[in-house]
């Protein structure tokens, strides 16, 4: 399913020196609509992509987008394959051991999704013996593994795969982003027989909103990115971009 930007563009991006004076290489994922997705012609789009471009524009730098598989994001950043990550990465204490983060640029709750009528709530008791589908290496996966010890857990590589596996009957319930579950599944024909289960979940205890990840030795870049985020909020750019995708305030008060 993975679709790539042209190989030449990626190779050139990887060969460029880290944090060039007038250019930034940005790690993106490309399989997390409406935050990032790739059209059949290979073009990247979505809220993350727009935020990356807006930050680069504010810094008066050229943005080169480098697509990267989710599991390799932080290792690739620290290997200097790109200068920052704009890929809906939740700020957690564990990740802060490896990278620095900008101020949060959005925050939304998680939610459970199951077949209509299958569940009235999502608790450890109601999901005992059930198979939960969740994105691996994510705060949601940790939440499930810590709190639903009597459930089976199916870990998938991409957020969209949570709903593909659920629709295919390879799990009983999915746990994912309240935005992505709606846009990529519940609002589409394949999600017609599914619904939100229980109330949205604010993870807390390690879920500190979504930030732009930057190497720990790039404090100067982090400070510039924070200033750019502050400016695009103040001048209305942030709201204009968010309104393209969401009919609610995604900023999380940031």
Secondary structure, DSSP 4 states (H G I P E B T S, - for coil): ----S-HHHHHHHHHSPTT-TTEEEEEE-S-BTTTBEE-TTS-EESHHHHHHHHHHHHTT-EEEEEE--GGGHHHHHHTTSSSEEEEEEEP-HHHHTT-EE-S-SB---EEEEEETTT-S---TTTTTTPEEEEETTSHHHHHHHHH-TTSEEEEESSHHHHHHHHHTTS-SEEEEEHHHHIIIIITSGGGTTEEEEEEEE---SS---EEEEE-TT-HHHHHHHHHHHHHHHHTSHHHHHHHTT-SS--STT-
